[in-house]
Amino acid sequence: MPSHPPRPTIVLVHGAFTDASSWAGVIRLLHSAGLTVRAPTNPLRGLTHDAAYIKKVLRDIDAPVVLVGHGYGGAVITQAATDADNVVALCYVAAFGLDAGECILDITSRFPPMPAADATVTADLPEQFPGGPDSELYISEERFPPVYAGDLPPHVNKVMSVAQRPIVHSALTSRSGPPAWASKPSWYAIATADRMLSPTAQRFMAQRMAATEYLLDGSHAVVLSQPDAVVAMIQEAAEQNTGRGDGDEGRQPL
């Protein structure tokens, strides 16, 4: 019997102020579609550190991978996948797709300020923090619902606001290396009601990477509010790259 080409494993990388549980609805739908899924914890301890951690996760997967990033997770996958031969496609969900030498603040300062700009609070890290002196950023509890997840029920927002995971401030100023999207096919879901990352900035990054665009009428938490739409994009990326794997390089015709 002829063998079927392997379907990619889907690796989901969450962003700042949340954790891997934010992918719960997406994971359920991907599992229903028969896809293998990994959702590692993004450390949120700085771009170089976080990308190295995800790169190790990728090395341990003996299969083609569609790598998905949400928010800050997009910056992480952009760097982690640069020399990962088993990554066959990238999917960005309201995410940062940085260019070489660029940092997150370069993108956010290029466009009009978003409500998130004055909704964060800072907490100092202990002096013995491995990365040296730094601080962590949170979203204030009262501002979290309208800024991060305006299309989720109040009881969900309440849980997310008190369970949020902070990101170190230096992650916003770390410079990215050569972008994986320059050599790998990319998809981008633009959250048109996002109040964290400007939808205009999202479109700019999507067009810069020549990504296949999906427009979703949702908040920054669109991975939770519209998991079906996010999964539709991921499945398209997986289907168009089934059969690709180690040794297949370069952007493929879509």
N, C-alpha and C positions, 0 to 999 in steps of 0.2 A: 504494500500500500504506500502511496506517496506520502511523505511527511509534510505536515503543515508548518509554515514559518512561525517562529515563536512570537506570541503577542507581547508587547512591552510591559514591563512592570511599571506601575505608576508610583512615583515618589513625590509626596506632598510636603512642602516646606512652609510652615506658618510664618507670620510676620510678628511685629512688635505688639506688645500689650495683650497677647493671647497665647494659646498653646496649641498642641496638636489636636485637642478636642474640637477646635473650631472646624475641623474637616469632617466631623461625624456624619453629617448628611451626605457629603460627597463620597466618603468611604462606603457607606451603605449602598449607594447607587452603583458605584464602581464594582463592588462585590456582586451585586445583582446581575451586572453585565458580564460576570465571569473573569474580571481582571484582577491580577495580583496587585496589592497596594502596600506601600510602606509610608508611614507618617512619623518620621523621627522628630525628636525635640530639637528645635533651633535654639542654641544656647543664648543668643542675644547678648553676647559678650564682646562684640566687635567684629567687623567684616572679615578680617583675615582669619580670626579664630573660628568664626561660624562657618566660613567657606571650607576651611580645612576639615572641620567636623563632618559636614555634609559630603565632602569629597571621599572621606573614608567610608561613609555609608554606601556611596556609589561603587567603590571598589569591591565591596563585599557582596554585590549583587551580580550573579552570573547570568545576566540576561540583558536584552536591550531595555532602556529606561526612557520614559517620558517624564521629565523633571518639571514640577509645577511649583511656582512660588507666589505667595500672597503678600502684598505690601512690601515691607522690608525684606521678606523672603525672596523677592525678585532680585534684589541686589546680591543676595547670597548665592542663588542658583546661577546668576550671570558669571560669577567668578568661579564657583565650584565646578562647573561643567566645561570649562575652557579646554582642558586636556583629558576629559573623561570620554574615552572612545565609545563606551556603551550607551551614552546619552544620545538618543536619536532625535529628540525634539524637546523644545522648551515651551511651557505654557505660563503666561503671566496673568495674574488676577489682580487688577487694581494695584500693580506692583512696579517697583523701581527696576528698570532695565538700564543700568548705568553703562556709559562708554568708558574707554580706557582713560585713567587719570581723573575721573569724575567722582564726586561724592554726593551723598543724598542732599546735603544743603545746597549744592550747586543747582540741583533740579528744583527744589522747593523755592529758592530765592529767585528763580528765573520767571516765575509766574506769580500772579496776585496772591497775597496771603490767604490761607484757608482758616476756618474757625479753629482748627486744631492748634494753630500757632500760639494762641494764648490760653489753651486748655490744659497744658502740661504742667506738672509740678516736678521739682528736682529733689532728690535725696542723695546725700553724700555716701560714697562707699567707704568701707573700712580701709585704713592705710595699707593693710597687708593684701589688698586685692591684687591677684596675680598680674594684671595688666598695668599696674601702677595706679597713681591717684586718678580717680575718675568719679563720675556721678551717674545716677540712674534717673530715667525719665518715666513718669507715670502720666496717665490722664486723670484729672480730678474726677472723683466719683459722680459729682453732680453734673459735670459736662460730658461724661462718657456717653450716655444715651444719644443725645442729639449729634454729637461729633463723630462717634465711631459707628453707631448701629441704629440709626433713626428708623429703620424699617423692621426692627425686631420687637417682639412684645416686651412690655416693661419688666416682667419677671425674669426674662432672659437677660436683659440689659443689667438688671440689678446683680445677678450672679456674675456676669462677665466683668462688671466694674470693680467688684471686690476681689475677683480671682485673677485679675490681669497680671501679666508678667512684665516687669520693666525692661527697658533696653538701656545699655550704657550710652552715655552721651557721645563718646568717641566713635561709636558706630556711625554717627551722622556725618563725621568729617573724614572717615577713612577713605582713601582713594582706591578705586577699583582697578583691577588689572585688565588685560585684553578681554573683551566681552565674548562669551560663548555664542551669543546670538549672531555674531558676524559670520559664523561658519555652520550654524545649525538652524533648521527650520523652526520658526517661532509662531506662536499664537498669543493673542492678547485680548482679555476681557476687560473692557473699559466700563467702570462703574459710573454712570452718568450723574448720580446723586451723591457722589463721594464728597465728604467734608473733611477728610484727612489729607488725601492726595488729589490735587486738582485734576478733574477730568480732562482739562486742556493739556496738562502735563502728561497724562496717560496717553492721550492721542499722539502727542509729540513723540513719546518714546516708542509707541507701537509703529508709527510710520517710519521712524528712524531705523528700526530693525526690520522693516518690510514684513511685519507680522500679519497673519490673517486675523482680522479684527472681529470681535463680538461686542455688541453694544448691549449692556445690561442696565436696566433702570433700577439701580439699587445703591445702597450705602457702601461704605468701605467694608462692611461685614457681609458682602454679597455671597461669600462662600457659605454662610449660614442661611441667609434669607432666600437665595436662589440656587441651591445646590444642583438642581436639575439642569439649569442653563450652564453652569460651570462644568458639569460632567459632559454635556453635549460637546463642548469645546475640547475637553480632554480626550473624549472618545474619537473625535475627528482626527486629532493629532496622532493618537495611537493607531487608528486604522490606516492612515496614510503612511505610517512608518513601520508597519508590521513587516518583518522580514529583514529589516536593517539591523545591524549590530556592529560588533567590533570590526574595525577596518573600513567601514563605510564612512567616508568623510565628505564634508562639504554640504552646502545647501542643496536640497533636492527639489526638482520641479514639483509644484503643488497642483 
